[in-house]
């Protein structure tokens, strides 16, 4: 065998030997050779492994590593098997966790492999993430189960075997010395699947004893507390594998496979993350995304990231087809895998562990509070990329739990504002309908509150005019002003209800225009009131002006008559001494004596002697005799 196989490199060292990569010179293919050292002194265990290898060699299953040859040497035994190219589940979880669809696909393939092995009496007994590999096969991936442990040989019922393996996946009944069983393999599978979804095992402790106690008590954190994207049926299916009592677990792998097919998957899956604030002991990635070509490539990089693919796991056959991967998830993830030094000293918060991209430029580090604030300010958008050491890769901000919460809060505020605007619009529409009903009623009804006001004021005006007739002019003017004010106010109200624009602010002219363009009984009455009030006040004002002018003229005439009276009084006073003097004069006229003709001559000759007045008095007497009135004097 040494001449046929050429050792190329060592792949790993285990408890029973080493694994090497070799080249088959006869068939011209690369193989893996597992050497079991005889010097370890565990002949029974070595014989058990060889026996199971012979059994597996008879099995041809796509999800179990193929055994090509077995040979025995003086110092070791060698098992030649299929060389697997891919990543173990332990390596995969360091890159990202599984989406529900990929989880169901991987779990289904592992269950098929275990079903085939259990059918021929072979138990795995050491099922753990390191012993399951995802291999790339052209346009699909396959789950490969390898490195079977030591199970009881057929016919050795009741034998006690010292088991070795990972304490994190051991069934609690094995700690009591019970034999491995189908249920113990299913329990180990449940621990592995929990690990694929969360990144850490369900049963933990600071020491082996504490881990064993955790298994025995059966206390673990439910998946729903970590993954809100998982359906209740999927979580319940995993819980059915982790029950501490074997009798309460699923009967066998075939039953578990049929129940897995009934698990509900979300209609749409998107990239997301577990919160970085979760208290997880493991240092695995908290990024959740679909399995892609990059996921299964050693080193996590591909030559052409633009054509990177994601595998669609819509079924759990032994392989899955390939489809295009979104550019956002891969275009920048391979550019920067670690924080970028800004080259300057800064005082940073203790929790400044986040980096982000703005216009393809890396910014940071910042704290989570600062990053949240940047999201609220839209400096970090949904399509920006963020990085944290616990994520292990760049991820879109809209997929990160922390930043998505900030965007969700912002979206809630936007939705609340939108709802508020919708309520306002709805209220506005209801108000418009109510206004329309009022307008329709007003279009045919003329009796409004303004009519009652004007009519009541008219009655009061009549009453006050009868009581106070001397001020009726002012009472009527006040009434006309009231008619004008009520008409203008009511017209504005009706115009605003009908959506009046520029003409609603122009009095009188705007009211008339509105009444003509939008005929309405109320508007017409208001316009009539405005016109009547305006015209009445103009007429009253004109009448008042004329009255004032007449009073002014009368005042002037009265002033002239007073002057004439004063002159007449003065003249009368000046004449009084003269008249008095005239009265005092005794004017004696000769007595008339009737005589005969004979005596006539003597009478004539005997004329009375008349006093001679001065010239001034004679003229005054003559004038006074001609004057008929005092004015003529």
ABEGO torsion letter per residue (X at the ends): XAAABBBABBAEBBAAEBBBBBBBAAAGBBBBBBBBBAAAGBAAAAAAAAAAAAAAAABBBAABBBBABBBBBAABBBBBBBBBBEBBAAAAAAABBBBAAAAAAAAAAAAAAAAAAAAAGBBAGABBAAABBBBBBEABBBBBBBGBBBBBBBGABGBBBBBBEBAAABBAAAAAGBBBBAAAAAAAAAAAAAAAAAGBBABBBABAAAAAAAAAAGBBBBAAAABAABBAAAAAAAAAAABABAAABBABAAAAAAAAAABBBBABBBBBBBBAABBBABABBABBBBBBAAAABBGGBBABAAABBBBBBABBBABBBBBBBBAAAAAAAAABABBBBAGBBBBBBAABABBBBBGGBBBOBBBAAAAAAAAAAGABBAABBBBBAAAGBBBBAAABAAAAAAAAAAAAAAAAAAAAAAAAAAAAAAAAAAAAAAAAAAAABABBAAAAAAAAAAAAAAAAAAABAAAAAAAAAAAAAAAAAAAAAAAAAAAAAAGBBAAAABBGAAAAAAAAABBBAAAAAAAAAAAAAAAAAAAAAAAAAAAAAAAAAAAAAAAAAAAAAAAAAAAAAAAAAAAAAAAABBBBBBBBBBBBAAAAAAAAABBBBBBBBBAAAAAAAAAAAABABAAAX
